[in-house]
Amino acid sequence: MKIALRYAQGLVYNDPTRFRVLVTGRRFGKTYLILVTLITKAAETPNGTFFYTALTYQMAKDLAWDLLKALVPKEWLKKKPNETELKVTLINGAQISLKGIDRPDTLVGRGLNGVALDECALYPDDQAWRITLRPSLADKQGWALFATTVRRGFRALWFLELYEKAQKATAMRAAGALPANREEELLMQQWSAWTFTTLEGENVPEEEIEMAKADMDEKTFNQEFLAKLEDEDGRVAVSFSNENIADVEDDDSLPLLIGIDFNVDPFCAVVAVKRNVEQSDGSYLEELHIFDEIELKDATTWDMGEVLNERFGGNDRIMRGFPDPTGNARRTNAVGGTDHTILRRCGITVITPSKPYRIRDKITAINTAWCNALKQRRAKINPRCKETIKSMRLLMYDEKTGLPDKTQGLDHFFDCTGYLMLGSFNLLQPEALGSSNLKVYGREQDEPARISKFGPYALSKRTR
């Protein structure tokens, strides 16, 4: 078989890492590269099993079936290609099958030597990879090639996380970094990421690409031809980007700042500290460092107070809560007063306005904190806060109402973060708590016992 690959295609083809992630502009030739890889690897693997997957069975057929049959030399075929099962069998017994993840039952039942996931940014989630394909590679230590172009409305967070992981491994190898642990060592050994524009694919002349600029808006051109992953169309948190993600951590010498959204399932909170951080020009900027998130199922306000105290120091830590203002009237607590009252009894100073926020104010606060007009990023978030990051990347406006879309369940951590940013950057006034500098937190003699599924604990005095 005579293989003809462009330079960029050859770089990916010859990459020895086990898991490769490829993002390209349109007409790069990624499907051609995928099929060449599958065919040559099958030829080297007697009785091997290889899959090509797409979003649907029909898409797999449309994208790859005719090209696969054209690329396999006839003398390599053991029998005619199976048009019903979309499968070719080579004379060494190796098989290449085309699959759609819309038919999950066809993906199980056999060990795989290799799999190529085409246009995988269209996959709604990682279930096909995580639950079915990845385990099928285990016994044969098989490889995987993830490849995609970027489409408008890109929302595949699972793929973005995969791509970022592979990018990290590639960057560490390029820098000659030493792995800090076994996990990093495996990451560097097994993962790599590649990004190529349409022009780098050498299949479309530069003149044609220049002409396309005049016919397309900038965002569409950047995605379709420059392979830029991020899509801001319809996103609520338009200022949030990868630059806001950093390895920020807690500092128990500082007050704990908590954004809280009252909801029974899930009951959410984001946790942060605020630091003065020296900038590259020698000046200092006050930054909010979100280092953790809490998500409780079927929980009460007592439960959240219990978890916050046990996880972050209890009575030895000053805790300031920035909850949903409506919690002064609503109850997710089963017994014991309003949500705000219970937070105070759990030792949390409640800072909130007397009236609910306007939605626009919350959105503005979030976008300003992530990146203001001076290009200052006053908020950073630890990558472990996956649900919060997901909400920032994927919460969209509802086209009908013009408000954030609450139907996907992405708004809870978004709201937590909004309350936290409004309060911690002094965009609201603390509610009056009286003139005393000492408050006693706990249950009065005639007060009903609180209910918490995490068990009782002792609350004592705390100096504010």
C-alpha positions as CSV (number, residue, x, y, z in Angstrom):
1,M,0.0,0.0,0.0
2,K,1.4,3.4,-1.0
3,I,0.6,5.9,1.6
4,A,0.4,9.6,0.6
5,L,0.1,11.9,3.6
6,R,0.6,15.6,3.9
7,Y,3.2,16.9,6.4
8,A,0.8,17.6,9.2
9,Q,-1.0,14.4,8.7
10,G,2.3,12.6,8.9
11,L,3.1,14.1,12.2
12,V,0.0,12.7,13.8
13,Y,0.4,9.3,12.0
14,N,3.9,8.9,13.3
15,D,3.1,10.0,16.8
16,P,3.9,7.0,19.1
17,T,1.6,7.9,22.0
18,R,-1.3,5.6,22.7
19,F,-4.0,8.3,22.9
20,R,-4.0,11.1,20.3
21,V,-6.4,14.0,20.2
22,L,-6.6,15.9,16.9
23,V,-8.5,19.2,16.3
24,T,-8.5,20.5,12.7
25,G,-10.0,23.1,10.4
26,R,-12.4,22.0,7.7
27,R,-11.0,20.0,4.7
28,F,-7.8,19.2,6.6
29,G,-8.1,15.5,5.6
30,K,-8.6,14.0,9.1
31,T,-11.0,11.2,8.0
32,Y,-8.5,10.2,5.3
33,L,-5.8,10.2,8.0
34,I,-8.0,8.1,10.3
35,L,-8.7,5.5,7.7
36,V,-5.1,5.2,6.6
37,T,-4.1,4.7,10.3
38,L,-6.8,2.0,10.8
39,I,-5.9,0.1,7.6
40,T,-2.1,0.1,8.3
41,K,-2.5,-0.9,11.9
42,A,-4.9,-3.7,10.9
43,A,-2.4,-4.9,8.4
44,E,0.2,-5.1,11.2
45,T,-2.2,-6.9,13.6
46,P,-3.3,-10.4,12.6
47,N,-6.9,-11.1,13.8
48,G,-7.0,-7.6,15.3
49,T,-10.3,-5.7,15.8
50,F,-10.6,-2.0,15.0
51,F,-13.5,0.4,15.2
52,Y,-14.3,3.7,13.4
53,T,-17.0,5.6,15.3
54,A,-19.2,8.6,14.5
55,L,-22.2,10.2,16.1
56,T,-24.6,8.0,14.2
57,Y,-24.4,4.8,12.1
58,Q,-25.6,6.8,9.1
59,M,-23.0,9.4,9.6
60,A,-20.2,6.8,9.8
61,K,-21.4,5.4,6.6
62,D,-21.6,8.8,4.9
63,L,-18.2,9.9,6.1
64,A,-16.0,6.9,5.8
65,W,-17.5,3.8,4.1
66,D,-16.8,4.6,0.4
67,L,-13.4,6.0,1.3
68,L,-12.5,3.0,3.3
69,K,-13.3,0.6,0.5
70,A,-11.3,2.7,-1.9
71,L,-8.2,2.8,0.3
72,V,-7.9,-0.9,1.1
73,P,-6.0,-2.7,-1.7
74,K,-8.2,-5.4,-3.2
75,E,-5.4,-8.0,-2.7
76,W,-5.5,-7.3,1.0
77,L,-9.2,-8.3,1.3
78,K,-10.1,-11.8,2.6
79,K,-13.6,-11.3,1.2
80,K,-15.9,-8.6,-0.1
81,P,-16.7,-5.7,2.2
82,N,-19.8,-6.4,4.3
83,E,-22.3,-3.7,3.2
84,T,-24.8,-4.6,5.9
85,E,-22.4,-4.5,8.9
86,L,-20.0,-1.9,7.3
87,K,-17.1,-4.1,7.9
88,V,-13.9,-5.1,6.0
89,T,-11.9,-8.2,6.7
90,L,-8.2,-8.4,5.7
91,I,-6.4,-11.6,4.6
92,N,-4.6,-11.7,8.0
93,G,-8.0,-11.9,9.8
94,A,-8.0,-8.3,11.0
95,Q,-11.4,-6.5,10.9
96,I,-12.3,-2.8,10.6
97,S,-15.9,-1.9,11.4
98,L,-17.8,1.3,11.2
99,K,-20.0,2.1,14.1
100,G,-22.4,4.8,15.4
101,I,-22.6,5.6,19.1
102,D,-26.4,5.8,18.6
103,R,-26.3,2.0,18.6
104,P,-24.4,1.3,21.8
105,D,-25.2,-2.4,21.8
106,T,-23.0,-2.8,18.7
107,L,-20.0,-1.4,20.5
108,V,-19.7,-4.1,23.2
109,G,-18.7,-7.7,23.3
110,R,-15.1,-7.7,22.0
111,G,-11.7,-6.5,22.8
112,L,-10.3,-3.7,20.6
113,N,-6.8,-3.2,19.3
114,G,-7.6,0.4,18.2
115,V,-10.5,2.8,17.8
116,A,-10.8,6.1,16.0
117,L,-13.6,8.5,17.1
118,D,-14.4,10.9,14.3
119,E,-16.2,14.2,14.7
120,C,-16.3,13.4,18.4
121,A,-17.0,17.0,19.5
122,L,-20.5,16.2,18.3
123,Y,-20.9,13.4,20.8
124,P,-23.2,14.6,23.5
125,D,-21.2,13.1,26.3
126,D,-18.3,10.7,27.1
127,Q,-20.4,7.6,27.8
128,A,-19.5,5.8,24.6
129,W,-15.8,6.3,25.3
130,R,-15.8,6.0,29.1
131,I,-18.2,3.2,29.5
132,T,-17.8,1.1,26.4
133,L,-14.8,1.8,24.2
134,R,-12.1,2.5,26.8
135,P,-12.7,-0.8,28.7
136,S,-12.7,-2.6,25.4
137,L,-9.1,-1.5,24.8
138,A,-7.8,-2.7,28.2
139,D,-6.9,-6.4,27.6
140,K,-5.0,-5.6,24.3
141,Q,-3.7,-2.3,25.5
142,G,-5.3,-0.8,22.4
143,W,-4.9,2.8,21.1
144,A,-7.4,5.6,20.4
145,L,-7.4,8.5,18.0
146,F,-9.9,11.3,18.8
147,A,-10.5,13.7,15.9
148,T,-12.8,16.5,15.2
149,T,-13.5,19.8,13.4
150,V,-15.1,22.6,15.4
151,R,-18.7,23.5,14.7
152,R,-20.8,26.5,15.8
153,G,-22.6,25.8,19.0
154,F,-19.7,23.7,20.3
155,R,-20.8,22.3,23.7
156,A,-18.8,19.1,24.2
157,L,-17.3,19.7,27.5
158,W,-16.1,16.1,27.8
159,F,-14.0,16.5,24.7
160,L,-12.6,19.9,25.7
161,E,-11.4,18.3,29.0
162,L,-9.9,15.4,27.1
163,Y,-8.2,17.8,24.7
164,E,-6.8,20.0,27.6
165,K,-5.4,16.9,29.3
166,A,-3.7,15.8,26.1
167,Q,-2.4,19.4,25.6
168,K,-0.9,19.4,29.1
169,A,0.9,16.1,28.4
170,T,2.3,17.5,25.1
171,A,3.4,20.8,26.8
172,M,5.2,18.9,29.6
173,R,7.1,16.7,27.2
174,A,8.1,19.7,25.1
175,A,9.4,21.6,28.2
176,G,11.3,18.5,29.4
177,A,9.3,18.6,32.7
178,L,9.7,15.8,35.2
179,P,6.5,14.1,36.3
180,A,5.5,14.8,39.9
181,N,3.9,11.4,40.3
182,R,2.9,8.2,38.6
183,E,-0.3,9.8,37.2
184,E,1.7,12.5,35.5
185,E,4.2,10.0,34.2
186,L,1.5,8.0,32.5
187,L,-0.1,11.1,31.2
188,M,3.1,12.2,29.5
189,Q,3.8,8.8,28.1
190,Q,0.4,8.1,26.7
191,W,-1.4,11.3,25.6
192,S,-0.7,13.9,23.0
193,A,-2.7,16.7,21.3
194,W,-2.5,18.2,17.9
195,T,-4.2,21.3,16.4
196,F,-4.0,22.2,12.7
197,T,-5.7,24.9,10.6
198,T,-7.2,24.2,7.2
199,L,-4.2,25.8,5.5
200,E,-1.8,23.5,7.4
201,G,-3.7,20.5,5.9
202,E,-2.4,21.6,2.5
203,N,-5.6,20.5,0.8
204,V,-7.1,24.0,0.3
205,P,-5.0,26.7,-1.3
206,E,-4.3,29.9,0.6
207,E,-6.2,32.0,-1.9
208,E,-9.4,30.1,-1.3
209,I,-9.1,30.6,2.4
210,E,-8.6,34.3,2.0
211,M,-11.7,34.5,-0.2
212,A,-13.7,32.7,2.5
213,K,-12.9,35.5,5.0
214,A,-15.0,37.8,2.9
215,D,-18.0,35.4,3.0
216,M,-18.0,34.4,6.7
217,D,-18.2,36.2,10.0
218,E,-15.1,36.2,12.2
219,K,-16.3,33.6,14.7
220,T,-17.4,31.1,12.1
221,F,-14.1,31.6,10.1
222,N,-12.0,31.1,13.3
223,Q,-13.8,27.8,14.1
224,E,-14.2,26.3,10.6
225,F,-10.7,27.2,9.2
226,L,-8.5,28.0,12.3
227,A,-9.8,25.2,14.5
228,K,-10.5,27.4,17.5
229,L,-12.6,25.4,20.0
230,E,-14.3,28.0,22.1
231,D,-17.7,29.3,21.0
232,E,-19.1,32.3,22.7
233,D,-22.4,32.5,20.8
234,G,-25.2,32.4,23.4
235,R,-22.9,31.8,26.3
236,V,-23.8,33.6,29.5
237,A,-20.3,33.7,31.0
238,V,-18.6,35.1,27.9
239,S,-15.6,36.4,29.8
240,F,-14.6,33.0,31.3
241,S,-11.7,31.2,29.6
242,N,-9.0,28.7,30.3
243,E,-6.9,31.7,31.6
244,N,-9.2,31.7,34.7
245,I,-8.3,28.1,35.5
246,A,-5.3,27.8,37.9
247,D,-4.1,25.6,40.8
248,V,-5.4,28.0,43.5
249,E,-5.8,26.5,46.9
250,D,-7.2,27.3,50.4
251,D,-5.4,29.4,53.0
252,D,-6.8,28.7,56.4
253,S,-5.4,32.0,57.7
254,L,-7.9,33.9,55.6
255,P,-11.7,34.0,56.0
256,L,-13.6,31.4,54.1
257,L,-15.9,32.9,51.5
258,I,-18.9,30.8,50.4
259,G,-21.4,31.3,47.6
260,I,-24.6,29.3,48.3
261,D,-27.6,28.4,46.2
262,F,-30.6,27.1,48.2
263,N,-32.0,24.0,46.5
264,V,-32.9,20.6,47.8
265,D,-31.4,18.6,45.0
266,P,-28.7,19.6,44.4
267,F,-27.8,21.9,47.2
268,C,-24.7,23.7,45.9
269,A,-21.9,25.9,47.2
270,V,-18.6,27.3,45.9
271,V,-15.8,28.0,48.3
272,A,-13.0,30.6,48.0
273,V,-10.5,32.9,49.6
274,K,-9.5,36.4,48.6
275,R,-5.8,37.3,48.2
276,N,-3.7,40.3,47.1
277,V,-1.6,38.9,44.2
278,E,1.4,40.6,42.7
279,Q,1.0,41.2,39.0
280,S,3.7,41.1,36.3
281,D,4.1,44.9,36.4
282,G,4.7,44.9,40.2
283,S,1.3,46.1,41.2
284,Y,-1.1,44.1,43.4
285,L,-4.6,42.9,42.4
286,E,-7.2,41.5,44.8
287,E,-8.1,38.1,43.4
288,L,-10.9,35.7,44.3
289,H,-9.6,32.1,44.4
290,I,-12.3,29.5,44.1
291,F,-10.7,26.3,45.2
292,D,-13.6,23.9,45.9
293,E,-17.3,23.2,45.3
294,I,-19.9,21.2,47.2
295,E,-22.9,19.4,45.7
296,L,-25.2,17.7,48.1
297,K,-28.1,15.5,47.0
298,D,-31.5,15.6,48.8
299,A,-30.0,17.9,51.5
300,T,-31.1,20.6,53.9
301,T,-29.4,23.8,55.0
302,W,-28.4,22.0,58.2
303,D,-26.5,19.5,56.1
304,M,-24.7,22.2,54.2
305,G,-23.7,23.9,57.4
306,E,-22.5,20.6,58.8
307,V,-20.3,19.9,55.8
308,L,-18.8,23.4,55.7
309,N,-17.9,23.2,59.4
310,E,-16.3,19.7,59.2
311,R,-14.5,20.3,56.0
312,F,-13.1,23.8,56.6
313,G,-12.3,24.1,60.3
314,G,-15.5,24.5,62.2
315,N,-15.3,27.0,65.0
316,D,-11.7,27.8,64.3
317,R,-12.4,29.4,61.0
318,I,-14.2,32.7,60.1
319,M,-16.8,31.8,57.5
320,R,-18.7,34.4,55.4
321,G,-21.6,33.2,53.4
322,F,-23.1,34.9,50.3
323,P,-26.3,33.1,49.8
324,D,-29.4,33.6,47.6
325,P,-31.2,36.6,49.2
326,T,-34.5,34.8,49.0
327,G,-33.3,32.4,51.6
328,N,-34.4,34.8,54.3
329,A,-38.0,33.6,53.6
330,R,-37.6,30.2,51.9
331,R,-36.9,27.0,53.6
332,T,-34.8,24.0,52.5
333,N,-34.1,23.1,56.1
334,A,-36.9,20.8,57.2
335,V,-37.1,22.5,60.6
336,G,-35.3,25.4,62.5
337,G,-36.2,28.7,60.8
338,T,-35.2,30.3,57.5
339,D,-32.2,29.3,55.5
340,H,-30.3,32.4,56.5
341,T,-31.1,31.8,60.2
342,I,-29.8,28.3,60.0
343,L,-26.6,29.4,58.3
344,R,-25.9,31.8,61.2
345,R,-26.6,29.0,63.7
346,C,-24.0,27.0,61.9
347,G,-21.4,29.8,62.5
348,I,-21.6,31.4,59.1
349,T,-21.8,35.2,58.9
350,V,-24.6,35.9,56.3
351,I,-23.9,38.8,53.9
352,T,-26.7,39.5,51.5
353,P,-29.0,42.3,50.4
354,S,-32.6,42.5,51.6
355,K,-34.0,42.1,48.1
356,P,-33.2,39.6,45.3
357,Y,-30.6,40.5,42.7
358,R,-31.5,41.4,39.3
359,I,-30.4,38.7,36.8
360,R,-28.5,41.2,34.8
361,D,-26.5,42.4,37.8
362,K,-25.5,38.8,38.6
363,I,-24.4,38.1,35.0
364,T,-22.4,41.4,34.9
365,A,-20.6,40.6,38.2
366,I,-19.6,37.2,36.9
367,N,-18.3,38.4,33.6
368,T,-16.5,41.4,35.2
369,A,-14.7,39.1,37.8
370,W,-13.6,36.6,35.2
371,C,-12.2,39.4,32.9
372,N,-12.9,43.1,33.1
373,A,-12.4,45.8,30.4
374,L,-8.8,46.3,31.6
375,K,-8.2,42.6,30.8
376,Q,-7.7,41.9,34.5
377,R,-8.8,38.4,35.6
378,R,-9.8,39.0,39.2
379,A,-11.2,35.5,39.7
380,K,-9.4,32.2,39.4
381,I,-10.8,28.7,39.8
382,N,-9.1,25.3,40.6
383,P,-9.7,22.7,37.8
384,R,-11.2,20.3,40.4
385,C,-14.3,22.5,40.5
386,K,-15.6,20.7,37.4
387,E,-19.3,21.5,37.8
388,T,-18.7,25.2,38.3
389,I,-16.4,25.2,35.2
390,K,-19.0,23.3,33.3
391,S,-21.7,25.9,34.1
392,M,-19.4,28.7,33.0
393,R,-18.6,27.1,29.7
394,L,-22.0,25.6,28.8
395,L,-24.8,27.7,30.4
396,M,-26.6,29.4,27.4
397,Y,-29.3,32.0,27.0
398,D,-32.7,30.6,26.1
399,E,-33.5,31.9,22.6
400,K,-37.2,32.4,23.5
401,T,-36.9,34.2,26.8
402,G,-33.4,35.8,26.5
403,L,-32.7,34.6,30.0
404,P,-30.2,31.9,31.1
405,D,-31.5,28.4,30.2
406,K,-32.4,26.6,33.4
407,T,-33.6,23.4,31.7
408,Q,-30.1,21.7,31.6
409,G,-29.4,22.1,35.4
410,L,-26.3,24.2,34.7
411,D,-27.6,27.3,36.5
412,H,-27.1,26.2,40.2
413,F,-23.3,26.6,40.3
414,F,-23.5,29.6,38.1
415,D,-25.8,31.2,40.7
416,C,-23.5,30.2,43.6
417,T,-20.6,31.9,41.9
418,G,-22.7,35.0,41.1
419,Y,-23.7,35.5,44.8
420,L,-20.1,35.0,45.8
421,M,-18.7,37.5,43.3
422,L,-21.4,40.1,44.1
423,G,-20.7,39.9,47.8
424,S,-16.9,39.4,47.9
425,F,-16.2,42.3,45.6
426,N,-18.4,44.6,47.8
427,L,-21.1,45.1,45.2
428,L,-23.7,44.8,48.0
429,Q,-24.0,45.9,51.6
430,P,-23.8,43.3,54.5
431,E,-27.1,42.9,56.2
432,A,-27.2,44.4,59.8
433,L,-26.3,41.8,62.4
434,G,-26.3,44.1,65.4
435,S,-23.6,45.9,67.3
436,S,-22.2,43.0,69.4
437,N,-18.8,41.7,68.3
438,L,-19.7,38.3,69.7
439,K,-22.4,35.9,68.6
440,V,-23.4,32.6,70.1
441,Y,-24.2,30.0,67.5
442,G,-26.2,27.0,68.5
443,R,-29.6,25.8,69.6
444,E,-31.5,27.7,72.2
445,Q,-33.3,25.7,75.0
446,D,-36.7,26.1,73.4
447,E,-35.6,25.7,69.8
448,P,-36.5,22.6,67.9
449,A,-33.7,20.1,67.2
450,R,-32.1,20.5,63.8
451,I,-32.1,17.7,61.3
452,S,-28.9,16.7,59.5
453,K,-28.1,13.4,57.8
454,F,-24.5,13.9,58.6
455,G,-25.0,13.6,62.4
456,P,-24.9,16.2,65.2
457,Y,-21.9,18.2,66.2
458,A,-21.2,20.9,68.9
459,L,-21.4,24.6,67.9
460,S,-19.9,27.1,70.3
461,K,-19.0,30.8,70.4
462,R,-17.3,32.5,67.5
463,T,-15.7,35.9,67.4
464,R,-16.7,37.8,64.3
